[in-house]
Each structure stands twice: as structure tokens, then as C-alpha cells.
Amino acid sequence: MNPAPPFRPVALAHASRLVNHGPTVLVTSAHGGRRNLMAAAWSMPVEFTPPRIAIVIDKRTFTRELIQASGHFGVCIPGAALADLTYAVGSVSGREIDKFERFGIAARAGAVTGVPLLEQGCAAWMECRLIPEPHTEQAYDTCFAEVLSAAADARIFENGRWSVREDNAELHTLHHLGAGLFGRFGALVQARPL
């Protein structure tokens, strides 16, 4: 078993910096004994204090149903080493299967909301509270949330800044370009079917 990565708390004033460079993220959710995760390519910070983000989650997805029911979700920021997994969980529905079991994904419950959080292979994570926006939720797929807790792997994010180097390439964030092709800070990573 791999030792736990050196995650350290991230000041909430810096939480929006975890997503402001446009990474593909993994959205986690749980409610009523069910859990799910999906990949999302459209997320962004929208406020600094309190930290708030917007993320596009299709209204028809199982993830969205769980988020609407619980009022919470996690945002995990996968590193390049998780390109295959990111593509896989973004390509199948969790309505009929437990993606965590199917793909052998280890997760822990967030201390604030209890949502599943991935650390192995991820650069960072955030626990979020859905901000109810009835008009937006009915008209669009965009969800707004307040970041309640955040942490990042100190090998790539520390003191409120990203540190992208050759020795932490497995944690470089992914940027979805379509059809399973991802960019990572100047390099392309092609996911393969699992």
C-alpha cells in the first residue's frame, strides 16, 4: 500500500486557485447510501470570500441527482497519472454501477461534508456546499457552490501557489481536449480504455 500523500490544508482564501487554471476535475457525490463520481471539464472560481466556484454538471446525470439530494459535492483535481481513470469515469454512468468499486478507487469521507474524496493521484480536493439557484438549475447545467474545505498535495501546491516541475509530473493537472485527449502543462496524455 502506498503511503498517504502529504496533503496539507489550503487556506480558503487560496481555494479558488486550485481550479483557476482550468483543470479537468472529478466531481464526487453521495446520498442515501449511494455514491458517484464523474469527470467535468468546465469549472471556475466565481468569488474569493467566501470562496465560491461554478461547475457544469448535466441535469440528467446521477451525480447531479445526488448533489441535489444532499446539497454537497467534492471536487478532486486529478494529476496526469489519472488520465485513464478520469476518462473512464467520465465515459460511463454511475446510475447502475458503483464506479468506485468498478475501477478500484480508494476514497475517504470528507471531514466537513462526508463526500468521497480521492487523494492518491490527485493534486488537490475541495468539499463544497451547493448554493441553491432555482432559475439557474432549471435553465442551465451550471451549479454554484461555496468551498467549505480544501487541501492540496504539498508536492505541487503550497503557500497558495502551484509548483509544476519535472519531479512532480504525475500530479500535473489535466485539461480535456476531447475524445480522451488531455493536455498537461505543455504535454499531451492520451487516455486508453480500461
C-alpha positions as CSV (number, residue, x, y, z in Angstrom):
1,M,0.0,0.0,0.0
2,N,1.3,3.4,-0.9
3,P,1.7,5.9,2.0
4,A,-0.8,8.7,2.1
5,P,0.3,11.7,0.1
6,P,1.5,14.8,2.1
7,F,-1.8,16.7,1.8
8,R,-2.0,19.9,3.9
9,P,-4.9,22.3,4.5
10,V,-5.2,25.1,1.9
11,A,-6.3,28.5,3.2
12,L,-9.8,29.1,1.9
13,A,-8.5,32.5,0.5
14,H,-6.5,30.4,-1.9
15,A,-9.1,27.7,-2.6
16,S,-10.2,29.2,-5.9
17,R,-6.6,29.0,-7.2
18,L,-7.0,25.2,-7.1
19,V,-9.2,25.5,-10.2
20,N,-8.5,28.8,-11.8
21,H,-6.2,27.4,-14.4
22,G,-9.0,25.3,-15.9
23,P,-8.2,21.7,-14.9
24,T,-10.5,18.7,-15.6
25,V,-12.0,17.8,-12.3
26,L,-13.6,14.7,-10.7
27,V,-16.9,15.6,-9.1
28,T,-17.9,13.3,-6.2
29,S,-21.3,12.9,-4.6
30,A,-23.1,10.8,-2.1
31,H,-26.6,10.4,-0.7
32,G,-28.8,7.7,0.7
33,G,-26.1,5.1,0.7
34,R,-25.2,5.7,-3.0
35,R,-22.0,7.5,-4.2
36,N,-20.7,8.5,-7.6
37,L,-18.0,10.4,-9.4
38,M,-17.8,12.0,-12.8
39,A,-15.3,14.0,-14.8
40,A,-16.1,17.6,-15.6
41,A,-14.1,19.9,-17.8
42,W,-15.9,23.2,-17.1
43,S,-15.3,24.6,-13.7
44,M,-14.1,28.0,-12.5
45,P,-13.8,30.3,-9.4
46,V,-16.5,32.9,-9.1
47,E,-15.9,34.6,-5.7
48,F,-12.9,35.0,-3.4
49,T,-14.6,35.5,0.0
50,P,-16.2,33.2,0.8
51,P,-14.6,31.1,-1.9
52,R,-17.2,30.0,-4.5
53,I,-17.0,28.1,-7.7
54,A,-19.2,27.3,-10.7
55,I,-19.1,23.9,-12.3
56,V,-21.1,22.4,-15.2
57,I,-22.9,19.2,-14.2
58,D,-25.6,18.0,-16.7
59,K,-29.1,18.0,-15.0
60,R,-29.7,14.4,-16.3
61,T,-26.7,12.8,-14.5
62,F,-26.8,10.6,-11.5
63,T,-24.1,12.9,-9.9
64,R,-26.4,15.9,-10.2
65,E,-29.3,13.9,-8.6
66,L,-27.1,13.0,-5.6
67,I,-25.9,16.6,-5.3
68,Q,-29.4,18.0,-5.4
69,A,-30.5,15.5,-2.7
70,S,-27.5,16.0,-0.4
71,G,-26.6,19.6,-1.0
72,H,-22.9,18.8,-1.2
73,F,-20.2,17.6,-3.5
74,G,-16.5,17.1,-3.7
75,V,-14.2,18.4,-6.4
76,C,-11.0,16.3,-6.8
77,I,-8.3,17.6,-9.2
78,P,-6.6,14.6,-10.8
79,G,-3.0,14.5,-11.8
80,A,-1.7,13.3,-15.2
81,A,-1.2,9.8,-13.7
82,L,-5.0,9.5,-13.5
83,A,-5.7,10.3,-17.2
84,D,-7.1,6.8,-17.9
85,L,-9.3,6.8,-14.8
86,T,-10.5,10.3,-15.4
87,Y,-11.6,9.4,-18.9
88,A,-13.1,6.1,-17.8
89,V,-15.3,7.6,-15.0
90,G,-16.4,10.4,-17.4
91,S,-17.4,7.8,-20.0
92,V,-19.8,5.6,-18.1
93,S,-22.9,6.3,-15.9
94,G,-22.8,5.5,-12.2
95,R,-26.6,5.1,-12.1
96,E,-26.3,1.3,-12.5
97,I,-22.8,0.7,-11.1
98,D,-20.6,1.9,-8.3
99,K,-17.7,3.5,-10.2
100,F,-15.5,3.4,-7.0
101,E,-15.8,-0.4,-6.9
102,R,-15.7,-1.0,-10.7
103,F,-12.5,1.0,-11.1
104,G,-10.9,0.2,-7.7
105,I,-10.9,3.8,-6.5
106,A,-9.9,4.4,-2.9
107,A,-11.7,7.4,-1.3
108,R,-12.2,8.8,2.2
109,A,-15.1,10.7,3.6
110,G,-14.6,14.4,3.8
111,A,-14.4,15.7,7.3
112,V,-16.9,18.6,6.7
113,T,-19.5,17.1,4.3
114,G,-18.8,13.4,4.2
115,V,-18.5,13.4,0.4
116,P,-16.0,10.9,-1.1
117,L,-12.5,12.4,-1.7
118,L,-9.7,11.0,-3.7
119,E,-6.1,11.7,-2.7
120,Q,-4.0,9.1,-4.4
121,G,-3.1,10.6,-7.8
122,C,-4.9,13.9,-7.2
123,A,-3.2,17.3,-6.8
124,A,-6.0,18.7,-4.6
125,W,-9.6,18.4,-3.5
126,M,-12.4,20.7,-2.2
127,E,-15.5,20.0,-0.2
128,C,-18.4,22.1,-1.5
129,R,-21.9,23.2,-0.5
130,L,-24.4,23.6,-3.3
131,I,-25.8,27.2,-3.4
132,P,-29.4,26.8,-4.5
133,E,-30.2,28.8,-7.6
134,P,-33.6,27.5,-8.8
135,H,-33.7,29.5,-12.1
136,T,-30.1,28.6,-13.0
137,E,-30.6,25.0,-12.0
138,Q,-33.7,24.6,-14.2
139,A,-32.4,26.6,-17.2
140,Y,-28.7,25.5,-17.2
141,D,-26.4,22.8,-16.2
142,T,-24.2,25.2,-14.1
143,C,-24.1,24.6,-10.4
144,F,-22.7,27.2,-7.9
145,A,-21.1,26.2,-4.7
146,E,-19.3,27.5,-1.7
147,V,-16.0,25.8,-0.9
148,L,-16.1,24.7,2.7
149,S,-12.8,22.9,3.0
150,A,-9.8,22.4,0.7
151,A,-6.4,20.6,0.7
152,A,-3.6,20.0,-1.8
153,D,-0.7,17.8,-2.2
154,A,2.3,19.9,-1.0
155,R,4.5,18.5,-3.7
156,I,2.6,20.6,-6.3
157,F,0.6,23.3,-4.4
158,E,1.9,25.1,-1.3
159,N,1.7,28.6,0.1
160,G,-1.2,29.4,-2.2
161,R,0.7,28.6,-5.4
162,W,1.1,25.8,-8.0
163,S,4.7,24.5,-8.4
164,V,4.9,22.5,-11.6
165,R,8.2,20.7,-12.0
166,E,9.6,17.6,-13.7
167,D,9.8,15.7,-10.4
168,N,6.0,16.1,-9.8
169,A,4.8,15.4,-13.4
170,E,2.4,12.7,-12.2
171,L,0.5,15.5,-10.4
172,H,0.3,18.0,-13.3
173,T,-3.3,18.8,-13.9
174,L,-5.3,17.5,-16.9
175,H,-7.0,19.7,-19.4
176,H,-9.6,17.8,-21.5
177,L,-9.3,18.5,-25.3
178,G,-11.9,16.0,-26.4
179,A,-12.2,12.3,-27.2
180,G,-10.0,11.2,-24.3
181,L,-7.1,13.5,-25.2
182,F,-5.8,15.6,-22.4
183,G,-3.2,18.4,-22.2
184,R,-1.0,18.7,-19.1
185,F,1.1,21.8,-18.8
186,G,2.6,21.5,-22.3
187,A,2.3,17.8,-22.8
188,L,-0.5,15.6,-24.2
189,V,-1.8,12.5,-22.5
190,Q,-4.0,10.1,-24.5
191,A,-6.2,8.0,-22.2
192,R,-6.8,4.4,-23.1
193,P,-9.8,2.3,-22.4
194,L,-9.7,0.4,-19.0
